[in-house]
Amino acid sequence: FEMCVENPIATVVNASGKNVKKYRPYPLATVDFQKRAARTLRMDSKRAMEIAEKLYQRGILSYPRTETNKFKKEFDLRALVQVQTASPAFGQYAARLLEGDFRRPREGKDDDGAHPPIHPKIFDPSLSGDEKRIYDLVARHFLACCSADAEGHMTTVEIQIGYEFFKATGLMVLAKNWLDVYPYEKWNGNTMPRYQVGEKFEPTRLFLEEGKTEPPPLLSEADLISLMNQNGIGTDATIAEHIDKVKQRKYVFVNNRQFIPSELGIGLVQGYKRMEIAMATPALRQQMERDINLISEGKKTKDEVLQECLEHMKDVYLTVMENHGLLSAEISEHFPPLGEGDSKTLRRSFTRCGNCGRTMSLRKSGEKRFVRCEACSQSHFLPKGSLHPYDFECPLCKFQVVEVTNPKTKKSHTVCPWCFNNPPQQDIEDIGKGGFRCFLCSEPSCKIATKRDDKPVRPCRKCNGMMAIRSSNKNNKKSLFLGCLKYPKCDFSMYIFGAKTAELTDTQCHKCSKEGRPAYKLKLSFSREPAVPPSLSCMPYVEGCPGCSGDLMDVIRVKSTSSSTYKRKARSQNSISSSAQASGARYPRLGLHNAGDRKPRQYAWGNPGTSVAGGWQGNGNNNPGGSSERDFGVSRNNWGSNRGTWRGRGYRGSAR
């Protein structure tokens, strides 16, 4: 992206165009009518069918319950178009069809042999309200079927900027035709000027868009009708009744035209799954509809289908009666019991109880949150922060672990509801004011008990304890640091910025060792990030002491709440930290790479000087040969990308 920004000149490498069409709709069958009424008029399918039946009984519309989506050849369509010329809304369009724009409607694949597609029979100017809306939908749809397809011209242009290729598509509508009378659908696109292959131009703007995978949206009524039709649940005459029955029984409720399952609906479906019966799957109803069709085709008799259905329902009934406790237990997890008290349920079926194996609900009483098991009446408080169930079972107490995220720092850790309030005996001395956390646990059989692998690395600068390798997660990014083994009593830590892995070596650092408390070197590997020097990020691994090695000091950030905090000495283009200036900190060496040269070249930095445009200027006291200046520029691109350039006064190289 940076290369495109630096040289934004675009070259047209391909330009093509073709004529396209937007096809007119098929004649209107019942299922399609229900979907279009729900999507375009925002009307319940049952309400739409009731109005259509009333209009049919008054002779205004044809029979609305039909599976046919094609007109027979002997059907007089022009006479029906002539009727619509009396409409003040689309009468002129109907007259235009009779003058020469009339086309025979497209033929669908379905024909029940009993009724034609839904169409208007007469024009009634007295209609109003929902009746007029339904009539207009049917009449406009019929006129659209008798019109020509919409025509347009689509242009596709492919350009090249640097080594990247981009493609854009534009649409020019040449003739709207049926879209003139059908306002429920649109057909438009971006207009695009004409381009010739080889033409060069500079885009108005270059930008990157960030995105993420989103969960599928909730079903609308039109979506549900389509799925029911595809899976054979109900017929065109009963689909609307089924949907209305589900809403009446409060298995779902509708919000912003989307179906949201209720606690009762979720409990019922989960209960059926626990009893291992197919009451909540499409297969049962699908088989019934298939058998009914076989009766109409003469392949099965009514008595055969009825007997099979009764035997199957009897088996389901006996299974439910035998396992009714499973269904009651599942539904009870989604509804509060009587006399629950003043606590508020935040989420049901949140975690799993280690005492009885049942699910525990997350509740809140005042400012405190806790999990409670309704089966064994156990309650355990949880810490502050954003809480999410974690797919892991504590080997000590069998409770499901909970992940806690700090809303400010976005750092996460895990807690066990039981151990948080009742810490293990071997680690009871390490519990702080905020309760016992999994990273304080030394249980050898627990994979998330990070204290089990504690090996002292170096003495703590704040207390007389030792520090060990630790890890944390912030914004789903793992960070490595050295933390005091006496945490939370001592919160001193040394963050290793950009480190991917850290291993303890047997090599001792005598400079940082203290009497009885040795310091050891670490074997580290680093990610290629902009703020990580190339001498670290470009090497397979680096071995050194985090307390005194010059290369590592540049990525060490010391942190402690009760003492002064030293931020990482990152090379900035604009400023230098006041703490570094005050302490006269020595800047470490920076390894640069020549093009194609994998060996780092070392350059010495002077004592802290002033910030200059493009980099840092030292006074040269540490440089051999007297005073000199070195002005190192910042990386124009990330070191993690394929290309990056570092410029210096007297040196210029690039990393590839």
C-alpha positions in Angstrom: 0.0 0.0 0.0 2.9 2.4 0.8 4.4 1.8 -2.6 1.0 2.7 -4.3 0.8 5.9 -2.2 4.4 6.9 -3.2 3.8 6.3 -6.9 0.0 6.6 -7.4 0.0 6.8 -11.2 -2.4 4.2 -12.6 -2.1 2.5 -16.0 -5.1 1.0 -17.7 -4.2 -2.6 -18.6 -7.7 -3.8 -19.7 -11.0 -2.1 -20.5 -14.0 -4.0 -21.7 -17.8 -3.6 -21.9 -20.8 -5.7 -22.6 -24.6 -5.3 -22.8 -26.5 -6.8 -19.8 -30.1 -7.3 -18.9 -32.1 -7.3 -15.7 -34.8 -9.9 -16.3 -38.5 -9.2 -15.5 -40.0 -11.3 -12.7 -41.9 -14.5 -13.2 -45.7 -14.5 -12.8 -46.8 -14.4 -9.2 -47.3 -17.6 -7.2 -48.4 -17.7 -3.5 -45.0 -18.2 -1.9 -43.4 -15.5 -4.0 -46.3 -13.2 -3.2 -45.8 -13.7 0.6 -42.0 -13.1 0.3 -42.5 -9.9 -1.7 -45.2 -8.6 0.7 -43.0 -9.2 3.7 -39.9 -7.7 2.0 -41.3 -4.7 0.1 -44.5 -3.8 2.1 -43.2 -4.9 5.5 -46.4 -6.8 6.0 -46.9 -10.2 7.8 -47.5 -13.0 5.4 -50.6 -14.0 7.2 -52.0 -10.5 7.0 -51.1 -10.3 3.3 -52.9 -13.6 2.6 -56.0 -12.4 4.5 -56.3 -9.2 2.4 -55.6 -11.1 -0.8 -58.4 -13.6 0.0 -60.8 -10.7 0.7 -60.0 -9.1 -2.6 -60.5 -12.4 -4.3 -63.9 -12.9 -2.7 -64.9 -9.4 -4.1 -63.8 -10.4 -7.5 -60.8 -7.9 -7.6 -58.0 -10.4 -7.6 -57.6 -14.0 -8.8 -57.4 -16.9 -6.4 -54.3 -16.2 -4.2 -53.4 -19.8 -3.3 -51.6 -21.2 -6.3 -48.3 -22.8 -7.1 -48.4 -21.8 -10.7 -45.9 -19.2 -12.1 -46.7 -19.3 -15.8 -49.7 -18.3 -17.9 -51.3 -20.6 -20.4 -51.1 -19.5 -24.0 -54.8 -19.1 -24.4 -55.0 -16.6 -21.5 -56.1 -13.2 -22.7 -53.4 -11.0 -21.1 -54.0 -7.9 -23.2 -57.5 -7.6 -21.8 -56.1 -7.6 -18.3 -53.6 -4.9 -19.3 -56.5 -2.9 -20.8 -58.2 -2.9 -17.4 -55.2 -1.2 -15.8 -55.4 1.8 -18.1 -58.0 3.3 -15.7 -55.4 3.5 -12.9 -54.1 7.1 -12.3 -50.9 5.7 -10.9 -49.8 3.3 -13.7 -52.5 3.7 -16.4 -50.2 5.5 -18.8 -47.7 2.6 -18.6 -50.4 0.1 -19.3 -51.4 2.1 -22.3 -47.8 2.1 -23.5 -47.8 -1.7 -23.3 -50.9 -1.9 -25.5 -49.3 0.5 -28.0 -46.5 -1.9 -28.8 -44.3 -2.6 -25.7 -46.3 -5.7 -24.7 -44.3 -8.9 -24.2 -45.5 -12.4 -23.3 -44.5 -13.1 -19.7 -41.7 -15.5 -18.9 -42.7 -19.1 -18.0 -41.7 -20.6 -14.7 -41.4 -24.3 -14.0 -44.4 -24.7 -11.6 -47.9 -25.4 -12.6 -50.5 -26.9 -10.2 -53.0 -27.3 -13.1 -55.8 -25.8 -11.0 -55.3 -22.0 -10.8 -53.4 -19.4 -12.8 -50.8 -17.0 -11.3 -52.1 -14.3 -9.0 -53.2 -11.3 -11.2 -55.7 -8.4 -11.0 -59.1 -8.9 -12.6 -60.7 -5.5 -12.3 -59.7 -2.0 -11.2 -61.4 -0.6 -8.1 -60.6 3.1 -7.4 -62.2 2.8 -3.9 -59.5 0.7 -2.4 -57.4 2.3 0.4 -55.0 1.4 3.2 -53.5 -2.1 3.1 -56.0 -3.3 0.5 -54.7 -0.7 -2.0 -51.0 -1.6 -1.1 -51.7 -5.3 -1.8 -53.6 -4.5 -5.0 -50.8 -2.2 -6.3 -48.2 -4.9 -5.6 -50.2 -7.5 -7.6 -51.1 -5.1 -10.5 -47.6 -3.7 -10.8 -46.1 -7.2 -10.8 -48.5 -8.3 -13.5 -47.6 -5.3 -15.7 -43.9 -5.9 -15.1 -44.3 -9.5 -16.3 -45.8 -8.2 -19.5 -42.9 -5.8 -20.2 -39.5 -6.0 -21.8 -36.4 -6.7 -19.8 -34.3 -3.8 -18.5 -31.2 -3.1 -20.6 -27.9 -1.7 -19.6 -24.2 -1.6 -20.5 -21.6 -2.8 -18.0 -18.0 -1.6 -18.2 -15.1 -3.3 -16.5 -11.7 -1.5 -16.2 -8.5 -3.1 -14.7 -5.6 -0.8 -13.7 -2.2 -1.3 -12.3 -0.5 0.9 -9.7 3.0 -0.3 -8.9 2.8 -4.1 -8.5 -0.8 -4.1 -7.5 -3.9 -4.6 -9.8 -7.3 -3.1 -9.2 -10.6 -3.7 -10.9 -13.7 -1.5 -11.1 -17.1 -2.0 -12.7 -19.6 0.6 -13.8 -23.2 0.3 -15.1 -25.1 2.5 -17.5 -28.8 1.8 -17.7 -30.0 2.2 -21.3 -33.7 1.2 -20.9 -35.5 0.6 -17.6 -38.6 -0.9 -19.2 -40.4 -3.0 -16.5 -38.5 -1.1 -13.7 -40.6 2.0 -14.6 -43.7 0.4 -13.2 -42.1 -1.7 -10.5 -40.6 0.6 -7.8 -39.9 -2.3 -5.4 -36.6 -3.1 -7.2 -33.7 -1.0 -8.2 -31.0 -1.4 -10.8 -28.2 1.1 -10.8 -24.5 1.3 -10.4 -21.5 3.6 -10.6 -21.1 5.6 -13.7 -17.6 5.2 -15.2 -15.9 7.3 -17.9 -14.4 5.7 -21.0 -10.8 4.5 -20.7 -8.4 3.3 -23.3 -5.8 0.6 -22.7 -2.4 2.2 -21.9 -4.0 5.4 -20.6 -2.5 6.8 -17.4 -4.1 8.8 -14.7 -3.8 9.6 -11.0 -6.7 8.3 -8.7 -8.4 10.9 -6.6 -7.8 8.9 -3.4 -6.1 5.7 -2.2 -7.2 4.1 1.0 -7.3 0.8 2.9 -10.5 -0.6 4.4 -10.5 -2.8 7.4 -13.1 -5.5 7.8 -13.8 -8.6 9.8 -16.0 -11.7 9.4 -19.5 -11.0 10.6 -22.0 -13.5 11.9 -24.9 -14.2 9.6 -27.9 -11.9 10.1 -31.1 -13.0 11.8 -33.8 -14.3 9.6 -36.5 -12.0 8.2 -39.9 -13.3 7.4 -39.1 -13.3 3.7 -35.9 -15.4 4.5 -37.9 -17.8 6.6 -40.5 -18.3 3.9 -37.8 -19.1 1.4 -36.2 -21.7 3.8 -39.5 -23.3 4.6 -40.3 -23.6 0.9 -36.8 -25.1 0.2 -37.1 -27.6 3.0 -40.7 -28.6 2.3 -42.1 -27.3 5.6 -45.7 -26.4 4.8 -47.4 -25.6 1.5 -48.1 -22.3 -0.1 -51.4 -22.3 1.7 -50.1 -23.1 5.2 -46.6 -21.4 5.5 -48.1 -18.2 6.7 -50.2 -20.1 9.3 -47.1 -21.9 10.6 -45.1 -18.6 11.0 -48.0 -17.0 12.8 -48.4 -20.0 15.2 -44.7 -19.8 16.2 -45.1 -16.1 17.0 -48.4 -16.7 18.9 -46.8 -19.4 21.1 -43.9 -17.0 21.8 -41.2 -19.2 20.5 -39.9 -16.1 18.7 -40.5 -12.4 18.7 -40.0 -9.9 15.9 -37.7 -6.9 16.3 -36.9 -4.6 13.3 -38.4 -7.2 10.9 -36.1 -9.9 12.2 -37.0 -13.1 14.1 -35.3 -13.4 17.5 -35.6 -16.8 19.3 -37.1 -16.5 22.8 -35.8 -18.3 25.9 -38.8 -20.7 25.6 -38.0 -21.5 22.0 -34.3 -22.0 22.7 -35.1 -24.2 25.7 -37.6 -26.3 23.8 -35.2 -26.9 20.9 -32.3 -27.8 23.3 -34.6 -30.1 25.2 -35.6 -32.0 22.1 -31.9 -32.3 21.2 -31.0 -33.7 24.7 -33.8 -36.3 24.3 -32.5 -37.1 20.8 -35.8 -36.7 19.0 -36.3 -34.8 15.7 -39.2 -32.7 16.8 -37.3 -29.4 16.1 -35.7 -30.4 12.7 -37.3 -30.0 9.3 -37.1 -33.7 8.6 -40.3 -34.7 10.4 -42.6 -32.2 8.7 -40.8 -32.7 5.5 -41.6 -36.4 5.5 -45.2 -35.7 6.3 -45.5 -33.3 3.3 -43.8 -35.8 1.1 -46.2 -38.6 2.1 -49.2 -36.3 1.4 -47.9 -35.6 -2.1 -47.5 -39.4 -2.6 -51.2 -39.8 -1.8 -52.1 -37.2 -4.4 -49.9 -39.1 -6.9 -51.5 -42.4 -6.1 -48.3 -44.0 -4.8 -49.5 -44.3 -1.2 -52.9 -44.6 0.4 -54.3 -42.4 3.1 -54.5 -45.3 5.6 -50.8 -46.2 5.0 -49.6 -42.6 5.6 -51.9 -42.1 8.6 -50.7 -45.4 10.2 -47.0 -44.5 9.7 -47.5 -41.1 11.1 -49.4 -42.4 14.2 -46.7 -45.0 15.0 -44.0 -42.4 14.7 -45.8 -39.9 16.9 -46.4 -42.6 19.5 -42.7 -43.3 19.6 -42.0 -39.6 20.1 -44.6 -39.4 22.8 -43.2 -42.3 24.8 -39.7 -40.9 24.5 -40.8 -37.6 25.9 -42.7 -39.2 28.7 -39.7 -41.3 29.6 -37.3 -38.4 29.5 -39.5 -35.5 30.5 -37.0 -34.6 33.2 -34.4 -33.7 30.5 -36.9 -31.3 28.8 -38.0 -29.7 32.1 -34.4 -29.3 33.2 -33.3 -27.7 29.9 -36.3 -25.2 29.9 -35.7 -24.4 33.6 -32.2 -23.2 32.7 -33.7 -20.4 30.6 -36.3 -19.2 33.2 -35.7 -17.9 36.7 -37.1 -19.9 39.6 -39.7 -18.4 41.9 -38.2 -16.4 44.8 -34.9 -15.7 43.1 -34.3 -12.7 45.3 -33.0 -9.2 44.2 -30.3 -10.6 42.0 -30.6 -10.1 38.2 -29.8 -12.8 35.7 -27.4 -11.5 33.1 -26.9 -14.8 31.1 -28.2 -18.3 31.6 -26.2 -21.4 30.8 -23.0 -19.4 31.3 -20.6 -22.0 32.7 -20.6 -25.5 34.0 -20.8 -26.4 37.7 -18.0 -28.6 39.0 -20.2 -30.0 41.8 -23.1 -31.5 39.8 -22.1 -31.0 36.1 -25.1 -28.7 35.3 -24.9 -25.2 33.9 -24.5 -22.1 36.0 -26.1 -18.7 35.3 -24.3 -15.4 35.5 -26.0 -13.0 37.9 -25.6 -9.6 39.4 -26.5 -8.3 42.8 -25.7 -4.6 43.3 -22.2 -4.1 41.9 -21.1 -7.8 42.4 -21.4 -10.5 39.8 -21.5 -14.2 40.5 -22.3 -17.6 39.0 -25.1 -19.7 40.5 -26.1 -23.3 40.0 -29.8 -23.9 40.4 -29.4 -27.6 40.8 -27.1 -27.6 43.8 -27.6 -23.9 44.9 -23.9 -23.0 44.8 -22.8 -19.4 44.2 -19.3 -18.1 43.5 -18.3 -14.4 43.1 -16.3 -13.3 40.0 -13.8 -10.4 39.5 -14.5 -7.2 37.7 -14.1 -7.0 33.9 -15.7 -8.4 30.9 -16.6 -12.1 31.5 -16.7 -14.9 28.9 -16.9 -18.6 29.3 -13.6 -20.4 28.6 -13.5 -23.9 27.1 -11.4 -25.5 29.9 -12.2 -27.4 33.0 -10.1 -26.8 36.2 -8.4 -30.1 37.1 -8.6 -29.3 40.8 -12.4 -28.5 41.3 -13.9 -29.5 37.9 -15.5 -26.0 37.4 -15.5 -24.4 33.9 -13.0 -21.6 33.8 -14.0 -18.0 33.0 -12.0 -15.5 30.9 -11.8 -12.0 32.4 -10.8 -9.0 30.1 -9.9 -5.6 31.4 -12.1 -3.1 29.5 -9.4 -0.4 29.6 -6.2 -2.4 28.8 -7.9 -5.2 26.8 -5.7 -7.7 28.7 -7.2 -11.1 29.5 -6.6 -13.8 32.1 -8.6 -16.7 33.4 -10.1 -17.5 36.8 -11.8 -20.6 38.2 -15.1 -19.7 40.0 -14.2 -22.0 42.9 -10.5 -21.4 43.2 -11.1 -17.6 42.9 -12.9 -17.7 46.2 -11.1 -20.8 47.7 -7.5 -20.8 46.6 -5.5 -24.1 46.5 -3.6 -24.8 49.7 -0.2 -24.8 48.1 -0.7 -21.3 46.6 -2.7 -19.7 49.4 0.2 -17.3 50.3 0.2 -15.8 46.8 -3.4 -14.7 46.8 -3.8 -10.9 46.5 -6.6 -8.5 47.3 -8.4 -9.3 44.1 -8.8 -13.0 44.5 -6.9 -16.0 43.2 -6.2 -16.1 39.4 -5.1 -19.0 37.2 -1.7 -17.5 36.5 -0.9 -17.7 40.3 -1.6 -21.4 40.4 1.2 -24.0 40.4 -0.9 -27.1 39.8 1.3 -29.3 37.5 -1.7 -31.0 35.7 -3.3 -27.7 34.7 -2.1 -26.3 31.3 -3.2 -22.7 32.1 -1.5 -22.6 35.5 1.4 -20.5 34.4 3.2 -20.6 37.7 3.9 -24.3 37.4 6.8 -23.6 34.9 8.4 -20.8 36.9 12.2 -20.8 36.6 14.0 -17.7 38.0 15.6 -15.6 35.3 17.0 -12.6 37.2 16.7 -10.7 40.5 13.8 -8.3 40.9 14.9 -4.6 41.1 12.1 -3.7 43.4 12.1 -6.4 46.1 14.4 -9.3 47.1 12.5 -11.8 44.9 13.3 -13.3 41.5 11.6 -12.7 38.1 10.4 -15.3 35.7 9.1 -15.4 32.1 5.4 -14.4 31.8 2.9 -13.8 28.9 -0.2 -11.7 28.6 -2.9 -11.2 25.9 -4.0 -7.7 24.9 -6.3 -7.2 21.9 -5.7 -10.9 21.0 -1.9 -10.2 20.8 0.5 -12.2 22.9 3.2 -10.2 24.9 6.1 -11.6 26.7 7.6 -10.1 29.9 9.5 -10.8 33.0 7.4 -10.7 36.2 8.2 -10.9 39.8 7.4 -14.3 41.4 6.0 -12.4 44.4 3.2 -10.9 42.3 0.7 -9.4 43.3 2.6 -8.3 46.4 5.3 -7.0 44.0 4.2 -5.7 40.6 7.6 -5.0 39.0 7.8 -6.2 35.4 10.0 -5.9 32.3 8.1 -6.1 29.0 10.1 -7.4 26.0 8.5 -5.5 23.1 8.0 -7.5 19.9 9.3 -10.8 21.3 7.7 -14.0 19.9 9.4 -16.6 22.0 11.7 -16.6 25.0 13.8 -19.4 26.4 15.9 -19.5 29.5 19.6 -20.5 28.9 22.2 -21.8 31.2 24.6 -18.9 30.6 24.8 -16.7 33.6 25.2 -12.9 33.5 27.7 -12.0 36.2 27.0 -8.3 35.8 23.3 -8.5 36.8 23.7 -11.3 39.3 23.5 -10.6 43.0 24.6 -12.5 46.0 22.5 -15.7 46.1 20.3 -14.5 43.2 21.8 -15.3 39.8 20.8 -13.7 36.5 20.6 -15.8 33.3 20.6 -14.9 29.6 17.6 -15.4 27.4 17.3 -16.8 23.9 14.7 -14.6 22.1 13.1 -14.4 18.7 11.4 -11.2 17.5 8.6 -10.3 15.1 9.2 -7.9 12.2 7.5 -4.7 13.5 8.2 -1.1 12.8 9.5 -0.3 16.3 11.8 -3.4 16.5 15.3 -2.8 15.3 16.4 -4.9 12.3 19.4 -6.2 14.3 16.7 -8.1 16.4 13.9 -8.8 14.0 16.0 -10.0 11.1 17.9 -12.6 13.1 16.6 -16.1 13.7 17.2 -15.6 17.4 19.1 -13.3 19.8 20.8 -14.3 23.0 21.5 -11.8 25.7 20.7 -10.5 29.1 17.5 -8.3 29.3 19.1 -6.2 32.0 22.4 -5.1 30.3 22.6 -6.3 26.7 22.7 -3.2 24.4 20.6 -4.7 21.6 17.9 -5.9 24.0 17.7 -2.7 26.1 16.0 -1.0 23.1 12.9 -3.2 23.4 12.7 -3.5 27.2 10.0 -1.5 29.0 10.1 -1.4 32.8 6.8 -1.1 34.5 5.9 -0.7 38.2 2.9 1.1 39.8 4.7 2.3 42.9 7.9 3.4 41.2 8.7 5.6 38.2 7.7 4.0 34.9 10.3 3.8 32.2 8.7 3.5 28.8 10.4 1.6 26.0 13.1 3.8 24.3 11.6 3.7 20.9 13.3 5.7 18.2 10.8 8.4 17.3 10.8 10.9 14.5 9.5 13.7 16.6 10.5 13.4 20.3 12.6 11.7 22.9 11.4 10.6 26.3 12.3 13.1 29.1 13.3 10.2 31.4 16.0 9.1 28.8 17.4 12.6 28.5 17.5 13.1 32.3 19.3 9.8 32.9 21.7 10.3 30.0 20.8 6.8 28.8 23.1 5.3 26.2 21.5 4.5 22.9 22.2 1.0 21.7 23.6 0.0 18.4 21.4 -0.3 15.4 22.1 -3.0 12.9 21.4 -2.2 9.3 21.2 -4.4 6.2 22.6 -3.7 2.8 20.5 -4.9 -0.1 20.8 -8.7 -0.3 23.2 -8.8 2.7 21.9 -10.8 5.6 24.7 -9.9 8.0 24.0 -6.9 10.3 26.3 -3.9 10.1 26.8 -2.1 13.4 26.6 1.7 13.8 27.3 3.5 17.0 25.0 6.1 18.3 26.1 9.2 20.2 24.9 10.4 23.6 21.4 11.9 23.5 21.3 14.9 21.4 18.4 16.8 19.8 15.7 15.5 17.6 16.2 16.5 14.0 14.0 16.1 10.9 14.4 12.5 9.7 16.1 11.0 12.7 18.3 11.5 15.7 21.5 13.6 15.9 24.2 12.7 18.4 27.0 14.8 19.6 29.5 12.1 18.6 31.2 11.6 22.0 31.0 7.9 21.7 32.2 7.8 18.1 35.8 7.1 17.3 37.7 9.8 15.6 36.2 12.9 17.3 32.9 14.6 16.8 30.7 13.6 14.0 27.1 13.4 13.1 24.9 10.6 12.1 21.4 11.2 11.0 19.3 8.1 10.7 15.9 8.3 9.0 12.9 6.3 10.0 11.6 3.4 8.0 9.3 4.4 5.2 7.7 1.0 5.3 7.2 -1.6 8.0 10.1 -3.9 8.4 7.6 -6.8 8.3 6.8 -6.0 4.7 8.8 -6.9 1.6 10.6 -3.6 1.2 11.8 -1.0 3.6 14.4 1.8 3.4 16.6 3.3 6.1 18.6 6.4 5.2 21.5 7.9 7.0 24.0 10.7 6.3 26.7 8.8 4.6 24.7 5.5 4.4 21.8 4.4 2.4 20.5 0.9 2.3 17.4 -1.1 1.9 16.0 -4.3 3.5 14.4 -6.9 1.3 
